[in-house]
C-alpha cells in the first residue's frame, strides 16, 4: 500500500486525476504546478509570498546549489528547507539537465534563448568556450558556468548531494539527450540512463532513515522515438521508484511531441505512482495537455522568467495567446488590473499603468509583482482543474479555457 | 493656531522634541525618517511592505515623476497616492535638487558615487555630456537624464507639478548651490532662492482648496556661510510657510557642517513649525545629530541604496561603524540574523548565510530583504528616540547608541 501517493478521483472522461502526495513537509494536492527556486529562492519573491500563493511544493536545482553555496554548507544548516526557511515540500532535480544544457547540449534552447542560432552554432560556441561535458559510463564531467572549474556528477554523487540538500522528492541521475541525436545514440544514452537509474536507486536505498523520508523518482527518456520511449517506460516502471518522471528535450518545449510521448508511455507506467513531466508550463494550454493525459506534477521556469520580462498571463478574452506584454505603450494609461478576473495581490492592488511604469523605469518592484501574478495565475488554474476533475468536469473546464 | 503641527513634548536636556503632523492622509509622529520613493516606489519593496514597516510618510521626486510617467498621467489617476496605491502621507521635493545634481552641479556626489573624481572632473564630464543646466531669474532649463530632451522648471511650474502629483507636503523651488561656490555666487543664488520662495508661496496660494490640504515648506540655503544661513533662515521664516526645510550640499553629506548650520539657523526659525533637513540619514549617528538639534523630519536614499549593495545597519556592538557588508566571506556560513537585536522580518526569518548567498548569486530577493532590514532599523530607531524624548531621556539614548 503506497501511502506516499493516493489517487482521490479519476476523471470519467479523460485520464486526468486528482491525488494527494504525503511528504514529511506537508501534503500536496495533485495535479500540481511546482514553481522553480533554482538557487534556493523563487526569483524575486520570498518564502512568505510562496505561502500566501498557497504554493504546495517548490523545486531546487542540484547543479546550481552544488556550485553555490554547496550542499555541505546547506547540510550544515540542516538542509535546504532550513537554509532558505521554506517549510513546505521541496523537489530537487538530479543536476543532469543543467549539466547537459549548460554544457554542450542543444537543450540549452530550453533554458536560454538563443534566437536565430542553429544547434550547430550552439555546439560550436560551447566547444569554443570549453564548456564541453564528457559523458562516460560512470558519470559526467563538466565545467561550472560560474568559474569554469571542473566538476563531476555520477548517479551516486547526485543522490548524495540531493540527500544533503534534504529534498522530500529527489530524482534519479539521467542523461537528457538532444532531439537531434540519432536513434542509435539515443538508444545507447537511454540504456546508460537505465543503468544510472538502478545505481541511483541503489545509492538512495543505502541511506539510513532520516527525520523525514525522501522519495526517489525515475526518469523515462528516449527522445521522440516511440519504441525507445516504450522501452524506457517499461524499464523505469519495473524499478522500485516512488514516482515516474518523463524527461527529454521536447517535454514542455514541444507540446505536440509531449502529447505523443505521454500517449506512448501511458500504457507502461503504473497508475498508482505520481507522474511528473519535467519542464512543462509555458502556457495555460500546456497544463491542460498534460493533466488530460494523467500527469500529476510539472514544473517550468517560464512563468517566473517571462514575468521578469513583463510578459503576464491573462485569460483568453483579453488575449488569445493568454499573455500580454505590460511594456507595450497601450498600457501606459490603463487603469485596469493585469487581468480583471485574477484575484492575485498584484491584480487586486495595482493598475496596468503602474506596473507598466515600474517596468519602464526598471524598478525592482516590477519583477516581484509580475512574478506574483504569473505564479498565482498558474496555481489558481491548478485549483480550478482539481475541482473540475473531482466533478468529472475536466473537459468542460478545458473547453471554457481553450475554446 | 497651527493644527498642522503640534509639539507634544520638548526634551528637557536638548532641543529634541516630539510632535504630530496632521495630513489628509494620516498623522505623522515626529521626529520621523522618511523613506525615499523616487519613481513612485521605494526601490525593491511594495506598499504593503511600507505599511508593515509602519512607515509614516514617504517621499516622491518631482524631477523623476515629471519625466516619467509625467504628472498629467498621475493626475489622471487621482494623484500619486492612488497611482502607486499608497494611502499614507507623501512629501514631494521641488525638483530643484535633481535638476542641479543631475545637471552640472557638484552635488552629484551626494546622489551618485564618483570615487576619485574631482569636482572639476564631474563638471567637465557633464558639460561634455551636454547636461549643463541654465539658471536664469525666472527658472531653470535642464536636460532629461533619460533622453536628453530639454525641460524647464520655474517656481510656478514646480508647484503646479507638485499639486498635480497631489503630495500632502510640497516644497518651494530652490537652488541648492555647490559648497565650492564663492560667497558672492552663493549670496546671489540664495537671494534668487528667496524670490523663488515667494513665487512658490504665491503660486501655491492660488490653488483652490482640494479634497485634502497640501502644505508648503520653504527652504533655507546659504551653503556653509554663517551670515548667509542666518539671513536665509530669517527670511524664509518670515514667510507664511507650513514648515521650514534646511537644504544645501553639506546637509546630510557633511555632518560636522550640518551640525554647525543647524546651530546657526536655530535662533531664527519658528519653533512651532516642523523643521526638515533634506538628505539626512547615512548612519544612525546622523539621526541623533539632527534630532538633538530640534529637527523633526529627514529623508535620505542611503538606507535603501546601500542595502542594495549589501551594506546593512547593525548596532555598535557588532560593528563600530553601524554597518556590515553581507557580501564578505565571513558571513558565508554564519547562521545568525543580520543583527540579533533587530526585530525586522528579515532578521526574524533569514540567516546572514542565506542573505550572503542571495547577494553572491545576485538574486532579486537579496535587495528586498536588505531594504526591509535597513528601513526597519531606521524606523525602529526613530520609535526609540520618540519614546526617549517623551521621557526626557534622549541624551541617555544617544549615549547608549553612540557610546
Interface residues (C-beta under 8 A of the other chain):
Chain A: X39 X40 X41 X43 X44 X45 X46 X47 X48 X68 X69 X73 X76 X77 X83 X84 X85 X332 X333 X335 X345 X349 X350 X351 X353 X354 X357 X358 X360 X361 X363 X364 X365 X367 X368 X369
Chain B: X39 X40 X41 X43 X44 X45 X46 X47 X48 X68 X69 X73 X76 X77 X83 X84 X85 X332 X333 X335 X345 X349 X350 X351 X353 X354 X357 X358 X360 X361 X363 X364 X365 X367 X368 X369
